[in-house]
Amino acid sequence: MKYLDLTFFDPASNLACDEALLELCEGNEEDGLLRVWEPDQFFVVMGYSNKVASEVNVTACEAKGIPIFRRFSGGGTVLQGPGCLNYSLVLRNERLGIPADLTASYRFVLERHLKFCASQSAETIQIQGISDLALDGRKFSGNAQHRKRFWSLFHGTFLLNFDIPLIEKYLTMPSRQPDYRCGRSHEAFLCNLSIAPNDVRRALKQAWGAAEALNEIPIDRIKALVRERYSRNEWNFKYW
């Protein structure tokens, strides 16, 4: 599996990169790919089918210049920013046993992440809901996926040193919640995991055997996706 540690300055390029990497694997004979990235600015990212008015405090975002984007995978709406470490994992579907139900495919990925997180913490870490990792019942990692014919993208976030109270300002209570949330506020539901970002990087590389650097980055395709999709209100605000 190949490895890429790459963060773009602009959020749109970071989102476009994930889609471009999935397309790269779908169109070529690759052994899989792991990317990690850390944003240095705050922005909102909605799941593909999320409605803006239901998930985002648009007035607060506009007042503070917090941009709003839509990704091409499912899942809920998140606030990204400093203190988040993101991963993007492209796996061949036959390795996942797809067609398989969503829970099974998430577990294939999250059980590896749980193992290295649990080795660093004295508290109880579990897979919760369909696609979360939680520390004593509080979520620190949310994940989403997008499937193509031969390859699937799994991507998600580890909250490591994030300013969690900010989420209350910019996101509403989600329209869909896992049962284990029990109606808790963002601040009561979420937590940071006390692991250094570089330790998570090393653990991810080891867990997925990502030893070889990816040298051919699809920059032209990333730019095209930003131009055609991720920088456009027609995409980001398509479901109001």
LOGU-679773 format. One line per field, with one value per atom (N, C-alpha, C, O): residue in three letters; atom name; x, z, y. Coordinates in steps of 0.2 Angstrom, whole numbers. Layout:
N
residuo <- (ALA ...)
atomo <- (CA ...)
east <- (X ...)
up <- (Z ...)
north <- (Y ...)
***
This chain:
240
residuo <- (MET MET MET MET LYS LYS LYS LYS TYR TYR TYR TYR LEU LEU LEU LEU ASP ASP ASP ASP LEU LEU LEU LEU THR THR THR THR PHE PHE PHE PHE PHE PHE PHE PHE ASP ASP ASP ASP PRO PRO PRO PRO ALA ALA ALA ALA SER SER SER SER ASN ASN ASN ASN LEU LEU LEU LEU ALA ALA ALA ALA CYS CYS CYS CYS ASP ASP ASP ASP GLU GLU GLU GLU ALA ALA ALA ALA LEU LEU LEU LEU LEU LEU LEU LEU GLU GLU GLU GLU LEU LEU LEU LEU CYS CYS CYS CYS GLU GLU GLU GLU GLY GLY GLY GLY ASN ASN ASN ASN GLU GLU GLU GLU GLU GLU GLU GLU ASP ASP ASP ASP GLY GLY GLY GLY LEU LEU LEU LEU LEU LEU LEU LEU ARG ARG ARG ARG VAL VAL VAL VAL TRP TRP TRP TRP GLU GLU GLU GLU PRO PRO PRO PRO ASP ASP ASP ASP GLN GLN GLN GLN PHE PHE PHE PHE PHE PHE PHE PHE VAL VAL VAL VAL VAL VAL VAL VAL MET MET MET MET GLY GLY GLY GLY TYR TYR TYR TYR SER SER SER SER ASN ASN ASN ASN LYS LYS LYS LYS VAL VAL VAL VAL ALA ALA ALA ALA SER SER SER SER GLU GLU GLU GLU VAL VAL VAL VAL ASN ASN ASN ASN VAL VAL VAL VAL THR THR THR THR ALA ALA ALA ALA CYS CYS CYS CYS GLU GLU GLU GLU ALA ALA ALA ALA LYS LYS LYS LYS GLY GLY GLY GLY ILE ILE ILE ILE PRO PRO PRO PRO ILE ILE ILE ILE PHE PHE PHE PHE ARG ARG ARG ARG ARG ARG ARG ARG PHE PHE PHE PHE SER SER SER SER GLY GLY GLY GLY GLY GLY GLY GLY GLY GLY GLY GLY THR THR THR THR VAL VAL VAL VAL LEU LEU LEU LEU GLN GLN GLN GLN GLY GLY GLY GLY PRO PRO PRO PRO GLY GLY GLY GLY CYS CYS CYS CYS LEU LEU LEU LEU ASN ASN ASN ASN TYR TYR TYR TYR SER SER SER SER LEU LEU LEU LEU VAL VAL VAL VAL LEU LEU LEU LEU ARG ARG ARG ARG ASN ASN ASN ASN GLU GLU GLU GLU ARG ARG ARG ARG LEU LEU LEU LEU GLY GLY GLY GLY ILE ILE ILE ILE PRO PRO PRO PRO ALA ALA ALA ALA ASP ASP ASP ASP LEU LEU LEU LEU THR THR THR THR ALA ALA ALA ALA SER SER SER SER TYR TYR TYR TYR ARG ARG ARG ARG PHE PHE PHE PHE VAL VAL VAL VAL LEU LEU LEU LEU GLU GLU GLU GLU ARG ARG ARG ARG HIS HIS HIS HIS LEU LEU LEU LEU LYS LYS LYS LYS PHE PHE PHE PHE CYS CYS CYS CYS ALA ALA ALA ALA SER SER SER SER GLN GLN GLN GLN SER SER SER SER ALA ALA ALA ALA GLU GLU GLU GLU THR THR THR THR ILE ILE ILE ILE GLN GLN GLN GLN ILE ILE ILE ILE GLN GLN GLN GLN GLY GLY GLY GLY ILE ILE ILE ILE SER SER SER SER ASP ASP ASP ASP LEU LEU LEU LEU ALA ALA ALA ALA LEU LEU LEU LEU ASP ASP ASP ASP GLY GLY GLY GLY ARG ARG ARG ARG LYS LYS LYS LYS PHE PHE PHE PHE SER SER SER SER GLY GLY GLY GLY ASN ASN ASN ASN ALA ALA ALA ALA GLN GLN GLN GLN HIS HIS HIS HIS ARG ARG ARG ARG LYS LYS LYS LYS ARG ARG ARG ARG PHE PHE PHE PHE TRP TRP TRP TRP SER SER SER SER LEU LEU LEU LEU PHE PHE PHE PHE HIS HIS HIS HIS GLY GLY GLY GLY THR THR THR THR PHE PHE PHE PHE LEU LEU LEU LEU LEU LEU LEU LEU ASN ASN ASN ASN PHE PHE PHE PHE ASP ASP ASP ASP ILE ILE ILE ILE PRO PRO PRO PRO LEU LEU LEU LEU ILE ILE ILE ILE GLU GLU GLU GLU LYS LYS LYS LYS TYR TYR TYR TYR LEU LEU LEU LEU THR THR THR THR MET MET MET MET PRO PRO PRO PRO SER SER SER SER ARG ARG ARG ARG GLN GLN GLN GLN PRO PRO PRO PRO ASP ASP ASP ASP TYR TYR TYR TYR ARG ARG ARG ARG CYS CYS CYS CYS GLY GLY GLY GLY ARG ARG ARG ARG SER SER SER SER HIS HIS HIS HIS GLU GLU GLU GLU ALA ALA ALA ALA PHE PHE PHE PHE LEU LEU LEU LEU CYS CYS CYS CYS ASN ASN ASN ASN LEU LEU LEU LEU SER SER SER SER ILE ILE ILE ILE ALA ALA ALA ALA PRO PRO PRO PRO ASN ASN ASN ASN ASP ASP ASP ASP VAL VAL VAL VAL ARG ARG ARG ARG ARG ARG ARG ARG ALA ALA ALA ALA LEU LEU LEU LEU LYS LYS LYS LYS GLN GLN GLN GLN ALA ALA ALA ALA TRP TRP TRP TRP GLY GLY GLY GLY ALA ALA ALA ALA ALA ALA ALA ALA GLU GLU GLU GLU ALA ALA ALA ALA LEU LEU LEU LEU ASN ASN ASN ASN GLU GLU GLU GLU ILE ILE ILE ILE PRO PRO PRO PRO ILE ILE ILE ILE ASP ASP ASP ASP ARG ARG ARG ARG ILE ILE ILE ILE LYS LYS LYS LYS ALA ALA ALA ALA LEU LEU LEU LEU VAL VAL VAL VAL ARG ARG ARG ARG GLU GLU GLU GLU ARG ARG ARG ARG TYR TYR TYR TYR SER SER SER SER ARG ARG ARG ARG ASN ASN ASN ASN GLU GLU GLU GLU TRP TRP TRP TRP ASN ASN ASN ASN PHE PHE PHE PHE LYS LYS LYS LYS TYR TYR TYR TYR TRP TRP TRP TRP)
atomo <- (N CA C O N CA C O N CA C O N CA C O N CA C O N CA C O N CA C O N CA C O N CA C O N CA C O N CA C O N CA C O N CA C O N CA C O N CA C O N CA C O N CA C O N CA C O N CA C O N CA C O N CA C O N CA C O N CA C O N CA C O N CA C O N CA C O N CA C O N CA C O N CA C O N CA C O N CA C O N CA C O N CA C O N CA C O N CA C O N CA C O N CA C O N CA C O N CA C O N CA C O N CA C O N CA C O N CA C O N CA C O N CA C O N CA C O N CA C O N CA C O N CA C O N CA C O N CA C O N CA C O N CA C O N CA C O N CA C O N CA C O N CA C O N CA C O N CA C O N CA C O N CA C O N CA C O N CA C O N CA C O N CA C O N CA C O N CA C O N CA C O N CA C O N CA C O N CA C O N CA C O N CA C O N CA C O N CA C O N CA C O N CA C O N CA C O N CA C O N CA C O N CA C O N CA C O N CA C O N CA C O N CA C O N CA C O N CA C O N CA C O N CA C O N CA C O N CA C O N CA C O N CA C O N CA C O N CA C O N CA C O N CA C O N CA C O N CA C O N CA C O N CA C O N CA C O N CA C O N CA C O N CA C O N CA C O N CA C O N CA C O N CA C O N CA C O N CA C O N CA C O N CA C O N CA C O N CA C O N CA C O N CA C O N CA C O N CA C O N CA C O N CA C O N CA C O N CA C O N CA C O N CA C O N CA C O N CA C O N CA C O N CA C O N CA C O N CA C O N CA C O N CA C O N CA C O N CA C O N CA C O N CA C O N CA C O N CA C O N CA C O N CA C O N CA C O N CA C O N CA C O N CA C O N CA C O N CA C O N CA C O N CA C O N CA C O N CA C O N CA C O N CA C O N CA C O N CA C O N CA C O N CA C O N CA C O N CA C O N CA C O N CA C O N CA C O N CA C O N CA C O N CA C O N CA C O N CA C O N CA C O N CA C O N CA C O N CA C O N CA C O N CA C O N CA C O N CA C O N CA C O N CA C O N CA C O N CA C O N CA C O N CA C O N CA C O N CA C O N CA C O N CA C O N CA C O N CA C O N CA C O N CA C O N CA C O N CA C O N CA C O N CA C O N CA C O N CA C O N CA C O N CA C O N CA C O N CA C O N CA C O N CA C O N CA C O N CA C O N CA C O N CA C O N CA C O N CA C O N CA C O N CA C O N CA C O N CA C O N CA C O N CA C O N CA C O N CA C O N CA C O N CA C O N CA C O N CA C O N CA C O N CA C O N CA C O N CA C O N CA C O N CA C O N CA C O N CA C O N CA C O N CA C O N CA C O N CA C O N CA C O N CA C O N CA C O N CA C O N CA C O N CA C O N CA C O N CA C O N CA C O)
east <- (4 0 4 10 2 6 4 -2 8 7 8 12 3 4 2 -4 7 5 5 10 -1 -2 -8 -13 -7 -12 -12 -6 -17 -17 -20 -23 -18 -20 -27 -30 -30 -38 -42 -40 -47 -51 -54 -54 -56 -59 -54 -56 -47 -42 -42 -40 -42 -42 -47 -46 -53 -59 -58 -60 -56 -56 -50 -51 -45 -40 -42 -40 -47 -49 -53 -52 -57 -61 -56 -56 -51 -46 -42 -40 -40 -36 -40 -38 -47 -51 -51 -51 -52 -52 -46 -46 -40 -34 -33 -31 -35 -35 -40 -39 -46 -51 -49 -51 -45 -42 -36 -33 -32 -26 -25 -29 -20 -18 -14 -8 -17 -14 -14 -19 -11 -11 -15 -14 -18 -21 -17 -12 -21 -18 -20 -26 -15 -17 -14 -9 -19 -17 -19 -24 -14 -16 -15 -11 -19 -19 -22 -26 -19 -21 -23 -18 -29 -31 -28 -27 -27 -24 -29 -28 -35 -41 -47 -48 -52 -59 -63 -64 -67 -72 -77 -75 -83 -88 -88 -88 -89 -90 -96 -97 -101 -107 -106 -103 -110 -110 -115 -118 -114 -117 -124 -126 -128 -135 -138 -144 -133 -135 -138 -136 -143 -146 -143 -143 -141 -137 -141 -139 -148 -151 -153 -154 -152 -154 -148 -148 -142 -136 -131 -127 -132 -126 -130 -135 -126 -128 -125 -120 -129 -126 -124 -119 -128 -127 -121 -117 -119 -113 -107 -102 -108 -102 -101 -95 -106 -105 -101 -97 -104 -101 -93 -90 -91 -84 -80 -74 -83 -80 -78 -73 -82 -81 -84 -91 -81 -84 -87 -85 -92 -96 -95 -95 -93 -92 -96 -99 -97 -100 -95 -92 -95 -90 -94 -101 -91 -95 -97 -100 -95 -97 -102 -104 -105 -111 -109 -103 -113 -111 -114 -117 -112 -114 -110 -105 -112 -109 -104 -105 -98 -92 -89 -90 -86 -82 -75 -73 -71 -64 -60 -62 -54 -49 -43 -42 -39 -33 -35 -40 -31 -32 -36 -37 -38 -40 -35 -31 -34 -30 -35 -38 -34 -39 -35 -29 -38 -35 -40 -46 -37 -41 -38 -32 -42 -40 -44 -50 -40 -43 -41 -35 -46 -46 -49 -55 -47 -50 -56 -56 -62 -68 -67 -71 -64 -63 -60 -61 -55 -52 -57 -57 -62 -68 -73 -78 -73 -79 -85 -91 -84 -90 -93 -89 -99 -105 -105 -106 -105 -106 -110 -110 -113 -117 -112 -107 -115 -111 -107 -101 -111 -108 -102 -97 -102 -97 -91 -85 -92 -86 -83 -77 -87 -84 -80 -74 -82 -79 -72 -67 -72 -65 -60 -54 -62 -57 -56 -51 -62 -62 -59 -56 -59 -56 -48 -45 -45 -38 -37 -32 -41 -40 -41 -37 -46 -47 -41 -40 -38 -33 -27 -24 -25 -19 -21 -17 -28 -30 -30 -28 -33 -33 -27 -26 -22 -15 -12 -7 -15 -12 -16 -15 -22 -26 -28 -29 -29 -31 -39 -41 -42 -49 -52 -49 -59 -62 -63 -67 -61 -62 -66 -65 -72 -76 -78 -78 -80 -84 -91 -94 -94 -101 -104 -102 -111 -115 -113 -110 -113 -111 -104 -100 -101 -95 -91 -87 -92 -88 -84 -85 -78 -74 -76 -76 -77 -78 -74 -72 -73 -69 -74 -76 -75 -80 -86 -89 -89 -95 -95 -100 -89 -89 -85 -79 -88 -85 -78 -78 -73 -67 -65 -61 -69 -67 -74 -77 -75 -81 -78 -73 -82 -80 -85 -91 -83 -88 -85 -79 -89 -86 -90 -95 -86 -89 -86 -80 -91 -89 -90 -94 -85 -85 -85 -86 -84 -85 -80 -81 -73 -68 -65 -61 -65 -62 -67 -72 -65 -69 -65 -59 -67 -64 -67 -73 -63 -65 -61 -55 -64 -61 -64 -70 -60 -62 -58 -52 -59 -56 -54 -58 -48 -47 -46 -42 -51 -50 -45 -45 -39 -33 -32 -31 -33 -32 -37 -35 -43 -48 -52 -53 -54 -58 -65 -69 -67 -74 -79 -84 -79 -84 -86 -92 -81 -83 -88 -92 -89 -94 -101 -105 -102 -109 -111 -117 -106 -107 -109 -113 -106 -107 -111 -113 -112 -116 -123 -122 -128 -134 -134 -129 -139 -139 -141 -145 -137 -138 -145 -148 -148 -154 -155 -160 -149 -149 -143 -138 -145 -140 -140 -145 -134 -134 -137 -137 -140 -143 -139 -141 -132 -128 -127 -125 -129 -128 -133 -131 -139 -144 -146 -147 -146 -147 -142 -144 -136 -131 -129 -129 -127 -125 -118 -115 -116 -109 -104 -99 -104 -98 -99 -93 -105 -105 -104 -102 -105 -104 -97 -95 -94 -87 -81 -82 -75 -70 -63 -64 -58 -51 -48 -49 -44 -40 -33 -30 -30 -24 -18 -15 -17 -12 -9 -13 -2 1 -1 -1 -2 -3 2 0 8 13 13 15 11 10 4 4 -1 -7 -5 -7 -1 2 6 4 10 14 10 11 5 1 -4 -5 -6 -10 -6 -8 0 5 6 6 7 9 2 3 -3 -10 -11 -14 -10 -12 -6 -7 0 6 8 9 7 8 15 17 19 27 30 35 26 29 26 20 30 27 24 26 18 15 18 18 21 24 20 21 16 12 5 0 5 -1 -5 -3 -12 -16 -18 -24 -13 -14 -19 -24 -19 -23 -30 -35 -31 -38 -41 -47 -37 -39 -41 -46 -37 -39 -45 -49 -46 -53 -59 -64 -58 -63 -65 -71 -60 -61 -65 -70 -62 -66 -73 -77 -74 -80 -85 -91 -83 -87 -86 -91 -81 -80 -79 -80 -78 -78 -85 -85 -89 -96 -102 -103 -105 -111 -116 -120 -116 -121 -120 -125 -114 -112 -113 -117 -110 -110 -116 -118 -121 -127 -133 -138 -131 -136 -142 -148 -142 -147 -148 -144 -152 -153 -158 -159)
up <- (0 0 0 3 -4 -4 1 3 3 8 6 2 8 6 12 15 14 19 16 14 15 11 13 13 15 17 12 12 9 4 9 14 7 10 10 16 5 4 6 3 9 11 5 5 0 -6 -10 -12 -10 -13 -8 -11 -2 3 1 1 0 -1 -8 -9 -13 -20 -20 -24 -16 -16 -15 -18 -10 -8 -14 -15 -17 -23 -29 -32 -30 -35 -34 -38 -27 -26 -27 -29 -25 -26 -34 -36 -38 -45 -48 -52 -45 -47 -46 -50 -40 -39 -44 -46 -45 -49 -56 -59 -58 -65 -66 -72 -61 -62 -57 -53 -58 -54 -48 -49 -43 -37 -31 -32 -26 -20 -14 -9 -16 -10 -8 -10 -5 -3 3 5 7 14 13 12 14 15 22 25 25 31 29 25 33 32 38 42 40 45 43 41 44 42 47 53 45 49 49 52 47 47 48 47 51 52 46 42 45 40 41 45 38 39 33 28 35 29 30 36 26 26 22 17 25 21 15 14 10 3 3 0 7 7 12 13 16 22 19 14 23 21 25 31 22 25 31 37 30 35 41 47 40 46 50 56 47 50 52 57 49 50 53 50 57 59 54 55 49 43 45 43 49 51 55 54 60 64 59 60 55 50 46 45 43 39 43 41 49 53 55 56 55 57 51 51 45 39 39 36 42 41 35 35 30 24 25 29 21 21 15 9 15 10 10 15 5 4 1 -4 5 2 -2 -2 -5 -10 -6 -9 0 4 9 9 12 16 23 24 28 35 37 33 43 45 44 41 47 46 52 57 50 55 54 49 59 59 59 64 54 53 56 56 58 60 63 64 66 70 75 79 76 81 79 82 72 69 65 61 65 60 56 59 49 45 41 40 40 36 30 30 24 19 16 15 16 15 9 9 3 -3 -3 -3 -2 -2 -8 -10 -10 -15 -12 -7 -16 -14 -12 -7 -16 -14 -8 -4 -6 1 7 12 5 10 10 15 5 5 2 3 -2 -4 -11 -15 -11 -8 0 1 4 11 14 11 20 23 26 27 27 29 35 36 40 47 46 49 42 41 38 40 33 30 34 34 38 43 48 50 51 56 53 57 47 44 45 47 44 45 52 55 56 62 68 73 67 71 72 77 66 66 69 73 68 72 79 83 81 88 92 97 88 91 93 99 89 90 95 99 95 99 106 111 107 114 117 123 113 116 119 122 117 120 125 128 127 132 137 136 143 149 149 153 146 146 140 136 141 136 130 129 124 118 114 114 111 107 101 99 96 90 92 95 91 92 86 81 86 81 75 76 69 63 61 59 63 60 65 62 71 76 80 81 83 88 94 93 100 106 112 113 116 122 128 129 132 137 135 139 129 126 123 121 123 119 113 113 108 101 100 101 97 95 88 85 85 77 74 75 69 64 58 55 54 48 42 44 36 31 25 25 20 14 8 8 2 -4 -8 -8 -12 -15 -23 -25 -26 -34 -35 -31 -42 -44 -41 -39 -41 -39 -32 -29 -30 -25 -20 -23 -14 -9 -6 -4 -4 0 7 8 12 19 21 20 24 27 33 34 38 44 48 45 54 58 65 68 67 74 78 76 83 87 92 96 91 96 100 106 97 102 99 98 98 94 100 105 98 102 101 98 105 104 106 102 111 112 105 105 101 95 91 87 91 87 89 84 95 97 93 92 92 88 81 79 78 70 68 62 72 70 74 80 71 75 77 76 81 83 77 73 76 69 69 73 62 61 62 64 61 62 68 67 73 78 79 79 81 83 90 94 91 98 104 109 103 109 111 117 107 108 113 118 113 118 119 125 113 113 116 118 118 121 116 110 119 115 112 114 107 104 110 109 114 119 124 126 126 130 126 130 120 116 113 113 112 109 114 119 112 116 112 106 114 111 114 119 109 111 112 108 118 120 117 120 110 107 102 99 102 97 90 88 86 79 75 71 77 73 75 72 82 84 80 78 79 75 68 65 65 58 58 53 63 63 63 60 68 69 63 61 59 53 48 45 47 42 44 39 50 52 51 49 53 53 46 45 41 34 30 24 32 28 23 17 25 20 20 24 16 17 11 12 5 -1 -2 -2 -3 -4 -11 -16 -11 -17 -21 -18 -26 -30 -35 -36 -38 -44 -41 -41 -39 -36 -42 -46 -42 -47 -47 -46 -47 -46 -51 -49 -57 -62 -61 -62 -59 -57 -51 -51 -46 -40 -42 -39 -46 -48 -52 -51 -56 -60 -55 -56 -50 -46 -41 -40 -40 -36 -40 -38 -46 -51 -53 -53 -54 -56 -51 -52 -45 -39 -33 -30 -30 -22 -21 -15 -26 -25 -27 -27 -29 -32 -27 -24 -26 -22 -25 -21 -31 -34 -31 -30 -29 -26 -18 -15 -15 -8 -5 1 -9 -6 -10 -10 -13 -17 -14 -16 -7 -3 3 8 2 7 13 18)
north <- (-6 0 6 6 11 18 23 22 27 32 39 41 44 51 55 54 59 64 71 74 73 79 83 81 89 94 100 103 101 107 113 113 119 125 126 128 125 127 120 115 121 115 112 105 115 112 107 102 109 104 98 93 99 93 88 82 91 86 83 77 87 85 79 75 80 75 68 63 68 61 58 52 62 59 57 52 61 60 54 50 53 47 40 35 41 35 34 28 39 38 35 31 37 35 27 24 25 18 14 8 17 14 13 8 17 17 14 13 12 9 2 1 -1 -7 -5 -4 -3 -1 -6 -11 -5 -10 -6 -9 -1 3 9 10 13 20 22 22 25 29 36 37 41 48 50 48 55 58 66 68 70 77 81 78 87 91 98 101 100 107 112 110 118 123 129 134 128 133 129 123 133 130 130 135 125 124 119 114 119 114 110 112 103 98 94 91 95 91 84 84 79 73 74 79 70 71 73 78 70 71 76 77 79 83 89 92 92 98 104 103 109 115 117 118 119 123 118 121 112 107 105 103 106 104 110 109 116 121 127 129 131 137 142 145 143 147 154 157 157 164 165 169 160 160 159 162 155 153 159 161 162 168 174 178 175 180 179 184 173 172 170 168 170 168 160 158 156 149 146 146 144 141 135 131 133 127 123 126 117 112 106 104 102 96 91 92 85 80 75 76 70 66 59 55 58 52 54 60 49 50 52 55 51 52 59 63 62 68 74 73 79 86 87 85 89 90 97 100 99 105 103 99 105 103 109 115 108 113 110 104 115 113 108 109 103 98 92 87 92 86 83 86 76 72 68 64 69 66 60 61 55 49 48 49 45 43 37 36 31 25 22 21 20 17 10 8 5 -2 -5 -3 -11 -15 -18 -21 -18 -21 -28 -30 -32 -39 -40 -45 -36 -36 -35 -38 -31 -29 -35 -35 -39 -44 -40 -43 -35 -31 -35 -37 -36 -33 -36 -42 -31 -32 -27 -21 -28 -22 -17 -19 -11 -6 -7 -5 -10 -11 -16 -15 -21 -26 -22 -23 -18 -15 -10 -9 -6 -1 -5 -3 -11 -14 -17 -17 -19 -21 -16 -17 -9 -4 -2 -1 -1 2 -3 -1 -9 -14 -13 -14 -11 -10 -3 -3 2 8 7 10 4 2 -1 1 -5 -9 -4 -5 0 4 10 12 12 17 14 18 8 5 4 4 3 1 8 7 14 20 23 28 19 22 17 11 20 16 15 11 20 20 15 13 14 9 12 17 9 12 6 0 8 4 7 13 2 4 5 1 11 13 15 17 14 15 11 6 14 11 12 8 18 21 25 29 24 29 25 19 28 26 30 36 27 31 29 23 34 33 34 39 28 28 32 36 30 32 39 41 42 49 48 45 50 50 54 60 51 54 53 56 48 47 45 41 50 48 47 49 42 40 39 39 39 39 35 34 33 29 31 33 29 30 24 23 20 14 16 19 13 12 5 1 3 -4 -8 -14 -6 -10 -8 -12 -2 1 5 8 6 10 15 13 20 25 25 26 25 26 32 32 37 42 45 44 48 50 54 56 56 61 58 55 59 58 65 69 66 72 71 67 75 74 80 79 86 92 98 103 96 100 104 102 110 115 113 116 108 105 110 110 115 119 124 126 124 128 125 128 118 115 117 118 119 121 128 129 132 138 137 141 132 132 126 127 121 116 115 116 114 112 105 102 103 96 92 94 87 83 80 78 80 78 70 67 67 59 58 61 54 53 45 42 43 36 35 40 29 28 30 32 28 29 36 38 41 48 50 54 47 49 56 59 60 67 71 77 69 73 79 78 85 90 88 83 92 91 91 86 95 96 90 87 87 82 75 70 75 69 67 62 73 72 73 76 70 71 70 68 72 72 65 63 62 56 59 62 57 59 55 52 56 53 58 62 59 64 62 56 67 66 62 57 63 58 51 47 50 43 40 34 44 41 40 35 44 43 36 32 35 29 23 18 24 18 16 10 21 20 17 12 19 16 9 5 8 1 -4 -9 -1 -5 -7 -12 -3 -4 -6 -7 -7 -9 -4 -5 3 8 10 15 7 8 12 15 12 15 22 23 27 34 34 31 38 39 45 51 44 50 53 59 50 52 55 51 61 64 67 71 65 68 75 77 79 87 89 93 88 90 89 93 82 80 84 85 85 88 95 98 99 105 106 110 101 100 99 102 95 94 100 101 103 110 115 118 115 120 118 122 112 109 108 108 107 104 108 112 107 109 116 118 120 127 131 137 127 130 129 124 134 134 129 127 128 123 116 112 115 108 109 105 114 114 116 113 119 121 118 120 112 109 106 106 105 103 108 107 112 117 115 119)
***
